[in-house]
Amino acid sequence: MSGVKLRVWGEYACFTRPEMKVERVSYDVMTPSAARGILEAVYWKPSIRWVVDRIHVMKPIRFDNVRRNEVSAKVPVKGASGVNAAMKGGGEPLRLFIEDNRQQRAALVLRDVEYVIEAHFEYTSAEDRNDGKHLDMFNRRAGKGQCFQRPYLGCREFAAFFEPVEGDVPASPLADEPPRDLGWMLYDLDYRNDMAPLFFRPALEGGVVEVARALEREGVAS
Amino acid sequence: MTVINNRYEFVYLFDVENGNPNGDPDAGNTPRIDPETGFGLVTDVCLKRKIRNYVDVVKQGAEGYNIYVAEKGVLSQTREPAYKTEEVQKLKKKDEQIAAARNWMCANFFDVRTFGAVMSTKENNCGQVRGPVQLTFAKSIEPIVPAEVSITRMAVETSKEAEAQEGDNRTMGRKHIVPYGLYRAEGFVSANLAQGDKGTGFSDADLELLWQALGGMFDHDHSAARGKMSPRGLIVFKHQDALGNAPAHKLFEAVTVTRREGDGPARSFTDYAVAVDKGAIPDTVAVDVKF
């Protein structure tokens, strides 16, 4: 068995829908790729790959709206005002002026979230196959509150707190609600295939997103 | 320049007196407020902007301390250092060039080294630099009640307005203020993102500058809208290594801000008591109350 359970929570979260990225709108629940990122922030090695099985939603789903001034440009690499020109000397001084590149963007974010992520890992190569080692390292770190970097809930400004779950996962407050189809949702990015997004069709049943079951039922679409 | 090799968390307290710490563009620039609870908010990007401006003012564009995402106001004083790099011309491979460009950005720009940056163009993607320093939204300790203050200007903008007023030449405006609010922000420094080939090289000296910026940034950010803003507390938790020794939420819970005895709404910092429960913090984490 190579399964882990991690409780994560925070004040805000934004799991951005890819079709609404400019004025960000969050999915109702955490995506498997965001959950994978949180696990990787705690423990990861190139020889393993985290696979998310289940995401328990432990708080009612609530939204809030935040509008911020954001920069509309990225750092150019090429061209007279780019990094390369500045590195060679000459060219214009390398700066990005926020007044010239400003966008006010709203974000529809989740408030006061808590999830329990159930996941297991698979091996990516023939080396370093030792279930006990990886499990112990993950659980040790999660228990001590250690992390490689601070995990976050979709965006880095929404930091996540985490702790391991002892024993069974407590019942979700949404357990008595009728099942709800969440529609097509981002599953993860296919890094082997030029970062193509993969989608799946989960349902929220008894306060739990059954990731593995949704994959069995519908598979992924890209 | 030694790269940091400890994990840090910090709690930062600041207050505002008769000013608007962070306007909400969605609400006509009134102070940001959490509609459900009435608590005031200051966004992470607002605080980062002030840190950038402070470093820009203090370092005057000294080598290694340029600010990439800049406000115009300070640029005229900034002397751009001469860039001397032969490295790029030597490199033939694209990924090596990208890595060199990335490292050069980190070495020269404080904000890229600290907060990260997205460097990509259409044809070649430099990927993203993830910075070690992460800030969250600051939230007021108690609900705030913004006040709207109407003001008069003894002049008008256009002659058309003057004619309409028959020479009275006055316009009314309005300011939004928070009479008093004490805000608390929390932050994280992940040493792993500073270290190694893929790290940004964020050093101990940079960290000191960050603490310094949190202490002094409001002194260089006075304006008609801000009122009086002051840093009131910076409590830094230093772990023994890069992974850390205690859950962050346990450390944050050890810092409590409570109202002192007294009636009515808080109107100054003396109405609050800040306590750090050292007993709740494991011995493996060093607590440093900077101010």
Contacts between the chains, C-beta under 8 A, distances in Angstrom:
chain1	res1	chain2	res2	distance
A	11	B	136	7.5
A	11	B	137	7.4
A	11	B	139	7.8
A	12	B	137	6.7
A	62	B	36	8.0
A	64	B	34	7.3
A	64	B	35	7.2
A	64	B	36	7.3
A	65	B	26	6.7
A	66	B	32	7.9
A	66	B	41	7.8
A	66	B	43	7.1
A	67	B	24	6.6
A	67	B	25	4.9
A	67	B	26	4.1
A	68	B	25	7.7
A	68	B	43	5.4
A	68	B	45	5.7
A	69	B	25	7.0
A	69	B	45	7.2
A	70	B	45	7.4
A	71	B	69	6.3
A	74	B	118	5.1
A	74	B	119	6.6
A	74	B	120	5.4
A	74	B	121	7.1
A	75	B	68	7.1
A	75	B	105	7.2
A	75	B	117	5.7
A	75	B	118	6.7
A	75	B	119	4.1
A	75	B	120	7.5
A	75	B	126	7.4
A	76	B	121	5.6
A	77	B	98	7.7
A	77	B	101	6.1
A	77	B	119	6.3
A	77	B	120	7.3
A	77	B	121	4.9
A	77	B	124	5.9
A	77	B	126	5.5
A	78	B	121	5.8
A	78	B	123	7.4
A	78	B	124	7.3
A	82	B	121	7.4
A	83	B	101	4.7
A	83	B	104	6.9
A	83	B	105	6.2
A	83	B	119	6.8
A	83	B	126	7.6
A	84	B	88	6.4
A	84	B	97	7.7
A	84	B	101	6.4
A	86	B	83	5.6
A	87	B	83	5.9
A	87	B	85	4.7
A	87	B	87	7.8
A	87	B	88	5.2
A	87	B	100	7.6
A	87	B	101	6.6
A	87	B	104	5.3
A	88	B	83	7.3
A	88	B	85	6.8
A	88	B	88	6.5
A	88	B	89	7.0
A	89	B	82	6.5
A	89	B	83	4.7
A	89	B	84	6.5
A	89	B	85	7.5
A	93	B	78	7.5
A	93	B	80	4.2
A	94	B	66	7.6
A	94	B	68	7.0
A	94	B	108	8.0
A	95	B	66	7.8
A	95	B	67	7.7
A	95	B	68	6.5
A	95	B	70	4.7
A	95	B	75	6.8
A	96	B	68	5.8
A	96	B	69	5.2
A	96	B	70	6.7
A	97	B	70	6.0
A	97	B	71	7.5
A	97	B	72	5.6
A	97	B	75	7.8
A	98	B	49	8.0
A	98	B	69	6.0
A	98	B	70	7.1
A	98	B	71	6.1
A	99	B	71	7.1
A	99	B	72	5.8
A	104	B	25	4.9
A	106	B	26	6.4
A	111	B	36	7.3
A	141	B	243	6.7
A	144	B	244	7.5
A	144	B	245	6.4
A	144	B	246	6.9
A	144	B	247	7.4
A	145	B	244	6.3
A	145	B	245	7.6
A	145	B	246	5.1
A	145	B	247	2.7
A	145	B	248	6.3
A	145	B	249	7.8
A	145	B	250	6.7
A	146	B	243	4.0
A	146	B	244	4.8
A	146	B	245	7.1
A	147	B	7	8.0
A	147	B	190	7.5
A	147	B	243	6.8
A	147	B	244	6.6
A	148	B	190	7.1
A	148	B	192	4.9
A	148	B	242	7.9
A	148	B	243	6.8
A	149	B	130	7.5
A	149	B	132	7.7
A	149	B	190	3.8
A	149	B	192	5.6
A	149	B	193	5.4
A	150	B	134	5.4
A	150	B	188	4.0
A	150	B	190	5.5
A	150	B	248	7.1
A	152	B	134	7.3
A	156	B	130	7.9
A	156	B	134	5.3
A	157	B	43	7.5
A	157	B	44	4.1
A	157	B	45	7.6
A	157	B	134	7.4
A	157	B	135	6.7
A	157	B	136	6.0
A	157	B	137	6.6
A	158	B	136	7.1
A	159	B	134	6.3
A	159	B	136	5.1
A	159	B	186	7.3
A	159	B	188	6.2
A	159	B	248	7.7
A	161	B	247	6.9
A	161	B	248	6.1
A	161	B	249	4.0
A	162	B	247	7.4
A	163	B	247	6.2
A	163	B	249	7.9
